[in-house]
Amino acid sequence: MIQEIARLVVKPGDEAAFEAGAAQAAALFKGAAGCHAMRLHRSHEVPGRYWLVIAWDSVEAHLAFRETGDFGEWRRLVGNYFAEPPQVEHGIPTGAGFDPVRET
């Protein structure tokens, strides 16, 4: 399993609308082949900065999702709020650390 980690920067004043769109889009990821989890984090220190973390079976599963209509719908729901293009990387678990992440 890999983690897609996307750094997103949202235009000032659009944060609430972006978060609402991302919440609506969660169902798109939940139904995607090879997707196990999707979580959106907002920066505590930097207004308008977010991290989208998605657990995929593989990089290939993520890339296949990008070719679907659901990816287009994700971008329709949130894309107009981006202040700059998302920066996306894929992380491979190393085994160090602990899980699960607890909501606060």
LOKOLTOR-239877 format. One record per residue (C-alpha): residue in three letters; x, y, z; residue number from 1. Coordinates in nm, 2 decimals, padded with zeros to 4 digits, always signed. Example, Ala and Ser with C-alpha at 12.3 -4.5 7.8 and 13.67 -1.06 7.14 Angstrom:
<atoms>
ATOM code     px     py     pz pos
ATOM  ALA +01.23 -00.45 +00.78   1
ATOM  SER +01.37 -00.11 +00.71   2
</atoms>
This chain:
<atoms>
ATOM code     px     py     pz pos
ATOM  MET +00.00 +00.00 +00.00   1
ATOM  ILE +00.11 +00.35 -00.07   2
ATOM  GLN +00.00 +00.70 +00.05   3
ATOM  GLU -00.07 +00.97 -00.20   4
ATOM  ILE +00.02 +01.30 -00.02   5
ATOM  ALA -00.10 +01.61 -00.20   6
ATOM  ARG -00.01 +01.96 -00.07   7
ATOM  LEU -00.30 +02.19 -00.16   8
ATOM  VAL -00.30 +02.57 -00.13   9
ATOM  VAL -00.65 +02.73 -00.13  10
ATOM  LYS -00.73 +03.09 -00.23  11
ATOM  PRO -00.79 +03.31 +00.07  12
ATOM  GLY -01.16 +03.32 +00.17  13
ATOM  ASP -01.24 +02.99 -00.01  14
ATOM  GLU -01.14 +02.76 +00.27  15
ATOM  ALA -01.49 +02.67 +00.39  16
ATOM  ALA -01.62 +02.61 +00.04  17
ATOM  PHE -01.31 +02.40 -00.04  18
ATOM  GLU -01.36 +02.19 +00.27  19
ATOM  ALA -01.73 +02.14 +00.18  20
ATOM  GLY -01.64 +02.03 -00.17  21
ATOM  ALA -01.37 +01.79 -00.03  22
ATOM  ALA -01.62 +01.64 +00.21  23
ATOM  GLN -01.87 +01.59 -00.08  24
ATOM  ALA -01.59 +01.43 -00.28  25
ATOM  ALA -01.50 +01.17 -00.01  26
ATOM  ALA -01.76 +00.93 -00.16  27
ATOM  LEU -01.58 +00.94 -00.49  28
ATOM  PHE -01.26 +00.82 -00.33  29
ATOM  LYS -01.45 +00.57 -00.12  30
ATOM  GLY -01.59 +00.40 -00.43  31
ATOM  ALA -01.26 +00.41 -00.63  32
ATOM  ALA -01.09 +00.08 -00.71  33
ATOM  GLY -00.78 +00.03 -00.49  34
ATOM  CYS -00.86 +00.32 -00.25  35
ATOM  HIS -00.86 +00.24 +00.12  36
ATOM  ALA -00.88 +00.58 +00.29  37
ATOM  MET -00.90 +00.95 +00.23  38
ATOM  ARG -00.83 +01.22 +00.48  39
ATOM  LEU -00.79 +01.60 +00.45  40
ATOM  HIS -00.58 +01.79 +00.69  41
ATOM  ARG -00.57 +02.17 +00.73  42
ATOM  SER -00.25 +02.34 +00.84  43
ATOM  HIS -00.26 +02.49 +01.19  44
ATOM  GLU +00.02 +02.73 +01.11  45
ATOM  VAL -00.04 +02.84 +00.75  46
ATOM  PRO -00.39 +02.96 +00.64  47
ATOM  GLY -00.51 +02.80 +00.32  48
ATOM  ARG -00.26 +02.51 +00.32  49
ATOM  TYR -00.40 +02.16 +00.32  50
ATOM  TRP -00.27 +01.80 +00.28  51
ATOM  LEU -00.48 +01.54 +00.12  52
ATOM  VAL -00.37 +01.19 +00.22  53
ATOM  ILE -00.51 +00.89 +00.04  54
ATOM  ALA -00.42 +00.52 +00.09  55
ATOM  TRP -00.40 +00.33 -00.24  56
ATOM  ASP -00.32 -00.03 -00.32  57
ATOM  SER -00.05 +00.11 -00.56  58
ATOM  VAL +00.07 +00.41 -00.76  59
ATOM  GLU -00.10 +00.24 -01.05  60
ATOM  ALA -00.44 +00.24 -00.87  61
ATOM  HIS -00.40 +00.61 -00.81  62
ATOM  LEU -00.31 +00.68 -01.17  63
ATOM  ALA -00.60 +00.47 -01.29  64
ATOM  PHE -00.84 +00.68 -01.07  65
ATOM  ARG -00.70 +01.00 -01.24  66
ATOM  GLU -00.84 +00.86 -01.57  67
ATOM  THR -01.20 +00.83 -01.44  68
ATOM  GLY -01.50 +01.06 -01.44  69
ATOM  ASP -01.48 +01.05 -01.06  70
ATOM  PHE -01.15 +01.23 -01.07  71
ATOM  GLY -01.30 +01.49 -01.30  72
ATOM  GLU -01.58 +01.53 -01.05  73
ATOM  TRP -01.33 +01.58 -00.77  74
ATOM  ARG -01.16 +01.85 -00.97  75
ATOM  ARG -01.50 +02.01 -01.05  76
ATOM  LEU -01.59 +02.02 -00.68  77
ATOM  VAL -01.26 +02.17 -00.55  78
ATOM  GLY -01.04 +02.27 -00.84  79
ATOM  ASN -01.16 +02.63 -00.86  80
ATOM  TYR -01.04 +02.69 -00.51  81
ATOM  PHE -00.68 +02.60 -00.57  82
ATOM  ALA -00.44 +02.90 -00.55  83
ATOM  GLU -00.17 +02.69 -00.72  84
ATOM  PRO -00.14 +02.35 -00.88  85
ATOM  PRO -00.14 +02.06 -00.62  86
ATOM  GLN +00.20 +01.91 -00.54  87
ATOM  VAL +00.16 +01.53 -00.52  88
ATOM  GLU +00.40 +01.26 -00.40  89
ATOM  HIS +00.36 +00.90 -00.31  90
ATOM  GLY +00.49 +00.77 +00.02  91
ATOM  ILE +00.59 +00.41 +00.10  92
ATOM  PRO +00.55 +00.30 +00.46  93
ATOM  THR +00.88 +00.23 +00.63  94
ATOM  GLY +00.74 +00.05 +00.94  95
ATOM  ALA +00.86 +00.32 +01.18  96
ATOM  GLY +00.59 +00.48 +01.39  97
ATOM  PHE +00.24 +00.38 +01.51  98
ATOM  ASP -00.11 +00.39 +01.39  99
ATOM  PRO -00.41 +00.46 +01.38 100
ATOM  VAL -00.45 +00.83 +01.35 101
ATOM  ARG -00.71 +00.95 +01.60 102
ATOM  GLU -00.95 +01.23 +01.51 103
ATOM  THR -00.96 +01.52 +01.76 104
</atoms>
